[in-house]
Amino acid sequence: MFKFLLVAMLGGMIINNYAFENLLGICPILGGRAVGKKAVVTGAFIAGVMLVTTAICWPIRYFFLTPNSLMYLEPVVYVIVALDVTVILDLCVKAAFKESLGLYFPVIVLNGAVLGAALLGAGCETYLESLFVTLGGGLGYMLAMFIFSGVSSRIQQKYVPEAFRGLPANVLAAAIVSMALVAFK
């Protein structure tokens, strides 16, 4: 059982990466504003929101939505849960470190990877499996943010023709990194 959970987590990190494989939540990655430590911190916070959201959404799905035939409400309920989790974690960070998320708050709340993790994680057979899959996805998202912050800084150091500067170069680099991850399949 533990081997299966570990493989599911590693699969979510590398092979089925939310950002590069499923194209979920790529706006903060392609934006390239978070560099180095800030990219890791933002990725860790998004991973934490993913994990806590899935930990709450899995029981909601199996003990409330499915028995009452309310599965059509699943995305709406998960968005509300993600918003609440983000607000609570922001308050905890503000109390502990005297620093707010500020500009990154809407980026985290409206991140497609958070909703995707909740939807994919809540669809797992067991609660433990959903947590490991989501943890792997969150760590993979954090890894993607870190990798792409390095790629983005390298792009900024090199000469790029004017037509390719900014988003076109970032999309091209993301495609190359995504193709590199396909090698693990």
N, C-alpha and C positions, 0 to 999 in steps of 0.2 A: 504494500500500500504506500509506504513512504517513498519507494523508488518511483512509483507512478506519479505521486505528487511532485517530486523533484523534477521529473521529466516534463510535467505540465508547466511548472514554473519556468524552467529553462527554455521551453518551447515558446512561452509567452514573451520571454526576454529577447530572444534572438530570432527564432524562426518566424513566429507570428507577431512580430513587433507592431504595435498599434500605429506608430507613426509612419514607418517605412513600408510595411506590408499591407496594412489595412487602411492607410491614409486617414487615420482618425486624429484630430487635434494637431494638425500640422502647422497651424497659424503661428504659434510661438516659436516653432522650430524654424520655419522659413523666414520669419521676421528677423531673426538673427540678432536681436537686441541684447539678449542675455548671453554673456560671455563668461567662460570659466566657472568660477565659484557661484556666481549668480544663476547660471544655467543649471548647475547641480542642485542648488537650493530650490529653485522654481520646480525642477523636475521631481525632487523629493516631496515637495508640498503637493504637487499634482498626484504623485503616487500614493501619498497618504490619504488624500481626498478620495481617490479611486478605491482604496482598500476599505476605508470606513463606510463609504457609500454602498459598496457591495455587501459588506457585513450587515448593513441595515436592510438592503433591498432583497436579499435572498429570503429571509423569513417573511417579509411582506408578500413576496410572490407566492411562496408555498403555503402560507397559513392564512392569507387573506384574499389575494387576487385570483388565484387558481380555483379554490373551492367555491368562490362566489361568481365565477365566470366573468371577471372584470379585467381580463388580460389586455383589453383595448386601452385601459388606463395606465398601463405599465410605463410608457415613456414619460407621461406627465408626472406620475408619482415619483419616478426616479430623478427627474429634473428638480422637483421640489426637495427631495431628500439631499441631492447634491448641493443645492443652494444652502440648505440648513447646515450641512456638514461643513461647507466652506466658511460660512459665517461663524460657526462655533470654533473651528480651528483658527480662524483669523483672530477671534477674541482671545483664544489661549496664547497665540503667538504674541499678541499685543500685551497681554498680562505678563508673560514670561520675559520677553525681550524688549519691551517698550517700543516696538516697531510694528507698523501695520503693513499689509500687503500692498496697499495703495493702488497703483496702476495695474498690478497683476491680478487683483481681485476679479474683475470681469473676465479676464483671460482664463482663469481657473474655473469659474462658475460655468462659463459658456463653452468650455473645452469639450469637443466631441469625443475625446478619448475617455473622459470621465463617464459620460453617458454610455459609450460603447462598452466600457469595462463593466458597468453596472448591468447592462443588458446581457452581455456574454457570461458574466460571472453568476448572475441569478439564474441562468439557464442550465447551470451544472447540476449533476445528480445529487451531490452531497454538499453540505455547508463547508467542510474542510477543503474539498476540491475547489469550490468557488473562491475561497480565500487564497489558495495557492496560485490559481490561474490569474487572479487579479493582482496578486503580489508580483508575479512574474511580468505581467503586462505593465505594471507601474514602474518596476525596476527597468524594464526595457524602454519605457518612455523616458525615464531619467537618463539612461544610457544614450538614447537617441539625441536628447537635448545636449548632452555633453559632447558627443561626437560631432554634432552639427555646429556647435559653437566653435570648435576647433577648425572645422572645414570652412565656416564662414569667416573666421579671422584670417585663414590662409587665402581665401578669395580676395579679401580686402587688401592684402599685402601685394598681390600680383596685379599685373596689368590685365584688365579685362576690357575688350572693345565696348564702346559706349552703348551699343544696342543690347549688349548682354549684361550690363551692370544692374545690380539690385536683384529683383525677384527672378528674372530669367536665369541668371547664374546660379541662384540658390536652388531653383527647381531642377536645373540640370545636375547640380551636385547631389541633391537628394535622390534623384533617379540613379545616379552612379552608386551611391551608398546602398540604396535599396537593391540594386542588382548584385552587389557584393554579398548582401545578406541572403539572397536567393541560393547562393552556393551551399548554405547549410541545410537546404531541404533535401 
